[in-house]
Amino acid sequence: MSGSPKYSSVRIGVLYAQREAIERRRRAEERRARERKRAAQRAQLAARRAELARRDAESAARRDAERDARLALARAEQSRADERGLDEVRALIEEVQRSGARADVSALEGQLAALRGRVARGEQLGDAVERLRGRVVGLRPAAADSTGDAPASVLAGLERGFAATGPDGAVLDADGHRRCTELLDQLRAAAGPDRRVRFDALLGTVEHALARHTAAVTEARAAAERNTRAEQEREARQEEQEQEREAAERQRAEAAAAALEQDLAEAAERLDVVRPAARAVVEAAAELGDPGLADEIGDALRTATEELTARSATEALTAVSDLEHRLPDAERRLDELELAYQRSRDLVAALRDAMTGEGFAFEGGEDEGGGFRLHFTRPTGARYETTVGVEDDGTPSSCTAWRASRT
């Protein structure tokens, strides 16, 4: 027949309480030391990440500076080449003027001055210098031949000058082109030996009309070139803006990717610091009969690991921070569990000694996750079962039941 269970609490002696208080203080200091060590490891990792980021920034700045220097050097060299080309054009214009040609070079000088202004502003001229050079060179044959006295030679020079205005002269200055064509026809008719007076009378009019036509065509071309250049510059600005936008987007994407990798690396490194301690808490709490504590830290550890595996940097950092925050209190609670477990073991030892001292035979026992179950028998065969545990406030307690053996 089984007996009714008897419950009792065990009062902790003064010496035992003092010894336990000393052990509790020792454990608290160990916890603080572990946390200081983990904090130092985190600080070292953060310092290393900051140093790597600083070096990366310095390398990027150095690459940008080298690239800008190369571009500036190339622009400076091109500007010097443009300046040399403009100097050559200036010399050609002066040569035309010294030749005594009646061509109006004021428009060409205006274009030359405009190109020098663009160079001074740091603009690249492209093929504008060569186009201006070609127009100046086109005036030189006419200038050379216009000094001759023979009507045929003078006429040939004027016709070459007229042809030098280009096939688009009739479009750019239709009235001037028509006027020059008519006057040249008249001058050609007056080129005979018996019409020298008429030839000389027309010559000034033809030269004046041709000079006006050349200037008008030159100015029209210059205006067209200005419009073309303005359109090209507008398109170039749009293209440059588009390239800058694309470059900015690439930089943002690269920066975001780099930040993601840095955050993931930080989360992984910080998790490596606390993972061993977290696993130790989970295992010990399960062994000591506190599944709530084991689940709390186990879930926090599992969440951080899963977020890292999913490459969710922000969530991973949050989960690791949560685990870091929970761990010190979990270790404190674990220390209290271990102290209570040791208290129960001491009570078990004392109870076993007392029972065997009273003639009971110890038949063995089981560890029940924070508590103990012991089995005793009397010489009469009666069997006793004693459970030793800890109440919620940490006070050791025991429960004893017995049943008689059958003979």
Number of C-alpha atoms within 10 A of each C-alpha: 9 12 11 10 12 11 13 11 14 11 10 14 9 9 9 11 12 12 11 17 13 12 14 16 11 12 17 15 12 12 17 13 12 14 16 12 13 17 15 12 15 18 13 12 17 15 12 12 15 12 12 12 13 12 12 12 12 12 12 12 12 12 12 12 12 12 12 12 12 12 12 12 12 12 15 15 12 18 21 13 13 23 18 13 16 22 14 14 23 18 12 17 23 14 16 23 16 10 16 12 22 19 22 19 20 13 16 21 17 13 18 21 14 12 21 19 12 14 19 12 10 13 15 16 18 10 10 17 19 15 10 21 20 13 17 21 16 18 26 23 17 26 24 15 21 23 15 13 9 14 21 16 16 20 22 17 23 26 17 18 24 24 13 20 22 14 10 12 23 16 12 20 20 15 13 21 24 14 16 24 18 13 19 23 11 16 23 16 12 20 20 13 11 9 13 14 12 15 20 14 12 16 21 12 15 21 21 15 19 27 21 18 27 27 20 20 24 24 19 16 15 18 12 13 14 12 12 12 16 12 12 13 13 12 12 13 12 12 12 13 12 12 12 12 12 12 12 12 12 12 12 12 12 12 12 12 12 12 13 16 14 15 19 22 17 20 25 19 17 22 24 12 18 18 19 10 16 24 15 14 22 23 13 20 26 16 15 19 16 17 16 12 19 23 15 15 22 18 14 19 22 14 19 25 19 14 20 23 13 11 15 15 22 14 18 25 22 15 23 27 17 16 25 22 11 15 21 17 12 21 20 15 16 21 20 15 20 16 18 22 22 14 20 23 19 13 20 22 12 11 16 20 13 12 16 14 10 10 12 21 18 16 12 10 15 11 14 14 16 21 21 19 18 19 20 21 21 17 9 11 15 16 19 21 17 22 20 25 26 19 12 7 6 15 15 23 18 23 15 18 16 19 15 15 13 8 5
